[in-house]
């Protein structure tokens, strides 16, 4: 702990005094509270060698927080720190401040002419950039995982939107056919559905931004409750974040709705006169093979990355292929699952079998009733 308070940055004494001498130590306030360590208590501090005893003379906080992400901290005076953690009489780092009118670059250039060889002089901005780069490197895998999950979320979201718009168009086939019958062109039908997708995508994206802010605040509260508080500024919601979220959400919705909207333009006016529209056919065998191959390939890639040591890029591609394969093959499982769920329903007679949504061929024939006179 520097003797000059100006060099302690955000580390401030919460209670007690700064350490003086080889037997005094200052610790973070969270450790003192969690382990009921009062000022004047004797604690053991473990170094590379044997543990040593010190007397707690003070506690510190970090810009209002009582610890740094749940870690423990111990502070000594300069001579004790050099003896225990470094080399007596030597410093690893020396922080220097400039008088008014001298820039960081000018001060660094002046110091570079007088410091010993093999000593590096850096500005505060350069040190901050180095620390930022080191932190980003350490957490690079986290960014990769979040990017993969974001891509999967977009893919799944687009698939759900496509499926939803397909059902909407199917349900509104007679309505669309009636519009065609009264003079609406294919371009007008396509334009109305795309406009509907734009409105829904924009509204859902705004809702997502609001939920994201709520989740961020909730995570902060959760971290504080678990003792992993970190000094930070207020929640940052930059304009670019809103713009990117709205753009990506709206474009994903529109692109996913284009295929169903194109199908809607092919609805003929004569469809308005039909009692019902034909249903969809059964999933093809080719779809089953493609889904199975994608699922097995994706699972193999993800497992090889987790247990064989393959690069994380293989994990990302494998996870995406696994999800895609499941989505492709999922319609094939709907029939067996419906039959399994309908087993107990069959005991209740024909209405239950109809509720099971089975094919007409599977429904038992009902003998016709004689006409009444």
Phi, psi and omega in degrees: 000118181300143178292327178279119182298335180294340181261007180271357178054235183271003179273114182232148179290129176265325179206152176082205184234170176288156183286142176219128177093169187282356184243008183249147180215151174241134183239168178290148185296327181295319178296320180296320180287317184294326184252010175056050179262112180270161176298136183096352178286157177255129180234163176258131177243126184264126176248194177298328177265214180288159177290151180231154182264139179220156177260127180283119181249355181188167175231154183234161172230166185236097179051044178096341178266150185269356172204174179250094177062030178086002180277161175259150183224142176227133183238137179234170173285173189300310184297318180293319179296320178296323182286320186272326189244351182216234180228127183306132178085001182235150178243140173282321183219139176237123178266131183233137176247150183260151175286167180300137178096350179251123181280166178299319182294317179297318180295319179297319179295321179293317181292328182297338181276348186239345181283158179295165177296157181063020174249127184261133178251123182232148173283164178299323180295321180293319179297316179298321179292320177298316178297321179295318180295319179296319179294317179297324178294318180295326183257019181298320181297327178295317178297321178296315180297317179297322178295319178297314180295324177295318178296318178296320179298318178296317180297311180296318178299317177297321178296316180295320179296316178301315180295319180295314180293328176297315178295321180297316180296320179297316180292332183259020183300316181293323178296316179295319178297323178294321176298319177296324182293329181268007172117359180290136180274166178299321180296322179293320177297315179297319181295320181294320180289321177295319177297321176298320178295321179297315181295314180295318179297318179295315180296317179294324179293319176297319177297320178297321177298316178298318177295323178297318177298318179297319178295319179299315178294321178297320177296322177298317178296319180296318179296319178297318181293330180272358178085019180250040182290143178231139175298130182204165175277185178292167181302129183262118175234092185282153177302324180296329178296316179295317182296314181296317181297315179296318182295311182295315181297316181291316180296319178299318179295315182294315181296321179290333182270354184294315182297310175300324179293322176296321177296324181296330180289344181268000177291127182275152179301333182294340179299336181292341182268352181277150178288325180207164180256148181296144180279177181280152179281174179287149177299142184281162176293327179298323178295322179296317180294316180297316180296319180294317179296317179296320181295313180294319179295315179297318178296319178297319179295316180295317180292323178295327178286325183280325189241343183253345178095018177291157181301156180293338176297326176294322178298317181296313180294319180296319179295320179294319178293323179297313179296318180297318179297319179296318180293323180291318184273352185300320180301333180292335181272351183296315181299306178301321180295320179295321178295320180295317179293330184278356181305308180290340181285333184297340180289348184260009173097194186298317179303323179292324178292324175294322179294337179289345177066044178275168180289156183300327182294333183277348182275128183295145180290144177252124182299138181294146178271141179294144181295147178269142179271000000 
